[in-house]
Amino acid sequence: MKTQDRHSQSRVTAGVTFAARLAFERISHAYANGSETLNDVSFSAEPGEVLCLLGPSGSGKTTLLRIAAGIEPQTAGRVILNDREIAGPSVFLPPEKRSIGLVFQDFALFPHLTILDNVRFGLTALSGDEARKEASIALSRVGLAHYADAYPHVLSGGEQQRVALARALAPRPAVLLMDEPFSGLDSRLKDAVRAETLSILRESRATAIVVTHDAEEAMRMGDRIALLRDGALVQTGRAEEIYLRPVNLFAAGFFSELNCFRVRASGGMVDTPVGRVEAPGFADGDEATVAVRMSGFDVSETEGEIEARILSRRYLGVVELIEFAVPGADKPVKASVRCGRLSPSTRDFWLSLRKSDVLVFVSGDENA
């Protein structure tokens, strides 16, 4: 880690020529067999921001990147870079004319080329000397100038990721696209490389779209998040907006594990096995789904609103995961509780709901 810190401190900062706004307008995509991957998707990445494209596998994230980069055409809609249409019904700029860089999931480094030659590979518009100079600047920017004459096989996964980033930044693109760039890194290395990458993106000032299926990663990196499901846009916004005000149960469940209870409203309230909850906007008899995050329980051995019995518990260091039974629940309830709140010998305890971690949705919107 000390070595990485030393290299980070030696990084050269250099900005791109400009940061651009990249907009997707009513993008749809389908394969020749009729299989639809995107359906009427519209959102934009603003100049200089890091936007995380989040969603489960098969939601269309990578297809959107390929469309933006010019690797694949959409079947409907337009891609706009600043005020210029770069892909639409009558326009299709080739990838090399879009000023858009792409970092692949597997880094795609050439094993037979040196690190410097890998970085300068795409600088075909420059003379040999100019390309070497720009590639050296890009390598310095990611703290790897000392590896210029080495080959990819001698680098760690994190270092290879930074070389791929340097190669994408070398042409000074207006927009940088990254397809799950940290998925191949081990968990201990991932946090450090992710933080370093974010710092480099801030310094380069490029607009960036980062694809991930990890909600925590999206919250750590993104100025905003665009959440996709089955080829459709579910919600866009800052991390706290989506976390605190998810538009449906899918969005809520993507950011935290939930305990869900189906109930009926009465007098603007709903009764669940874990407590009574306000349900504004629900008429008497309306069916609602109450979702309680695992962090949504205050627990005590002496007082509370609902009595519960522990079925299992798993120690995780700062917190422990508890499965417990409560009267009226047809399956175990799960909670994340700070270690020490309940003694190791405790079997029965009391709980109260933390209302900030309780969400109420119209039943049936799970797939909205």
Long-range contacts (C-beta under 8 A, 24 or more apart in sequence): 1-192, 4-143, 4-158, 4-192, 4-196, 7-143, 7-144, 7-146, 8-143, 8-196, 8-199, 10-140, 10-143, 10-145, 11-140, 11-141, 11-142, 11-143, 11-200, 12-137, 12-140, 12-141, 12-145, 13-141, 13-203, 14-137, 14-138, 14-141, 14-203, 14-204, 15-203, 15-204, 15-205, 16-169, 16-172, 16-173, 16-174, 16-204, 16-205, 16-206, 17-172, 17-174, 18-47, 18-174, 19-47, 19-48, 19-174, 19-205, 19-206, 19-207, 20-47, 20-81, 20-82, 20-99, 20-174, 20-175, 20-207, 21-45, 21-46, 21-47, 21-80, 21-81, 21-82, 21-207, 22-68, 22-79, 22-80, 22-81, 22-100, 22-175, 22-207, 22-209, 23-79, 23-80, 24-64, 24-67, 24-68, 24-77, 24-79, 25-77, 25-78, 25-79, 25-80, 26-76, 26-77, 26-78, 27-64, 27-67, 27-74, 27-76, 27-77, 27-78, 27-79, 28-74, 28-75, 28-76, 28-77, 29-60, 29-63, 29-67, 29-72, 29-74, 29-75, 29-231, 30-75, 36-231, 37-63, 37-231, 38-63, 38-64, 38-67, 38-74, 38-231, 38-232, 39-230, 39-231, 39-232, 40-76, 40-77, 40-232, 41-77, 41-228, 41-231, 41-232, 41-233, 42-77, 42-233, 43-226, 43-233, 43-236, 45-175, 45-207, 45-208, 45-209, 46-207, 47-207, 48-205, 48-206, 48-207, 49-207, 49-208, 49-223, 49-224, 50-198, 50-201, 50-208, 50-210, 50-221, 50-222, 50-223, 51-207, 51-208, 51-209, 51-210, 51-222, 51-223, 51-224, 51-225, 51-226, 52-209, 52-210, 52-211, 52-212, 52-217, 52-218, 52-221, 52-222, 52-224, 52-225, 52-226, 53-209, 53-210, 53-211, 53-212, 53-226, 53-228, 54-212, 54-213, 54-214, 54-215, 54-218, 54-222, 54-225, 54-226, 54-227, 54-228, 54-254, 55-213, 55-227, 55-228, 55-229, 55-234, 55-254, 56-213, 56-229, 56-254, 57-213, 58-230, 59-228, 59-229, 59-230, 59-231, 60-228, 60-230, 60-231, 61-179, 61-211, 61-213, 61-228, 62-179, 62-211, 64-228, 65-102, 65-177, 65-179, 65-209, 65-211, 68-100, 68-175, 68-177, 68-209, 69-95, 69-98, 69-100, 69-102, 69-177, 70-94, 70-95, 70-98, 70-100, 71-95, 71-102, 81-174, 81-175, 82-174, 99-171, 99-173, 99-174, 99-175, 100-173, 100-174, 100-175, 100-176, 100-177, 101-168, 101-169, 101-171, 101-173, 101-175, 101-176, 101-177, 101-206, 102-168, 102-176, 102-177, 102-178, 102-179, 103-161, 103-164, 103-165, 103-167, 103-168, 103-176, 103-177, 103-178, 103-179, 103-181, 104-164, 104-179, 105-179, 105-180, 105-181, 105-183, 105-184, 106-184, 107-160, 107-161, 107-163, 107-164, 107-184, 108-164, 109-152, 109-160, 109-163, 109-164, 109-167, 110-152, 111-151, 111-152, 111-153, 112-151, 113-151, 113-152, 114-148, 114-149, 114-150, 114-151, 115-139, 115-144, 115-147, 115-148, 115-149, 115-150, 115-151, 115-152, 115-155, 115-163, 116-148, 116-149, 118-152, 118-163, 118-167, 119-163, 119-166, 119-167, 119-170, 120-170, 121-167, 122-167, 122-170, 122-171, 123-170, 123-171, 134-170, 134-171, 135-166, 135-170, 137-170, 138-166, 138-167, 138-169, 138-170, 139-163, 139-166, 141-166, 141-169, 141-200, 141-203, 141-204, 142-166, 142-169, 142-196, 142-200, 143-196, 156-189, 157-184, 157-185, 157-186, 157-189, 158-185, 158-189, 158-192, 158-193, 161-185, 161-193, 161-197, 162-193, 162-196, 162-197, 162-200, 165-197, 165-200, 169-200, 169-204, 169-206, 172-206, 173-206, 174-206, 174-207, 175-206, 175-207, 175-208, 175-209, 176-201, 176-204, 176-206, 176-207, 176-208, 176-209, 177-208, 177-209, 177-211, 178-208, 178-209, 178-210, 178-211, 179-211, 180-211, 180-212, 180-213, 181-210, 182-212, 182-217, 183-212, 194-220, 194-221, 215-254, 215-255, 219-243, 219-255, 227-251, 227-254, 246-359, 247-368, 248-361, 248-365, 248-366, 248-368, 249-289, 249-291, 249-359, 249-361, 249-365, 249-366, 250-366, 250-367, 250-368, 252-291, 252-359, 252-361, 253-291, 256-293, 256-294, 256-295, 257-293, 257-294, 257-334, 258-291, 258-292, 258-293, 258-294, 258-359, 259-291, 259-292, 259-293, 259-294, 259-296, 259-333, 259-334, 260-289, 260-290, 260-291, 260-292, 261-289, 261-290, 261-292, 261-329, 262-287, 262-288, 262-289, 262-290, 262-363, 263-287, 263-288, 263-289, 263-290, 264-288, 270-360, 273-306, 273-326, 273-327, 273-328, 273-329, 273-333, 274-306, 274-326, 274-329, 274-333, 274-351, 274-353, 275-305, 275-306, 275-351, 275-352, 275-353, 277-353, 277-355, 277-358, 277-360, 278-355, 278-360, 279-360, 282-360, 282-362, 286-362, 287-362, 287-363, 287-364, 288-360, 288-361, 288-362, 288-363, 289-360, 289-361, 289-362, 289-363, 289-365, 289-366, 290-358, 290-359, 290-360, 291-358, 291-359, 291-360, 291-361, 292-333, 292-353, 292-357, 292-358, 292-359, 293-357, 293-358, 293-359, 294-321, 294-334, 294-335, 294-336, 295-335, 295-336, 295-354, 295-357, 296-335, 296-353, 296-354, 296-356, 296-357, 296-358, 297-335, 297-337, 297-351, 297-352, 297-353, 297-354, 298-351, 298-352, 298-353, 298-354, 299-335, 299-337, 299-341, 299-342, 299-349, 299-350, 299-351, 300-341, 300-349, 300-350, 300-351, 300-352, 301-342, 301-343, 301-346, 301-349, 301-350, 302-350, 303-350, 304-349, 304-350, 304-351, 304-352, 305-350, 305-351, 305-352, 305-353, 306-350, 306-351, 306-352, 307-348, 307-349, 307-350, 308-333, 308-348, 308-349, 308-350, 308-351, 309-347, 309-348, 310-342, 310-346, 310-347, 310-348, 310-349, 315-339, 324-349, 324-351, 326-351
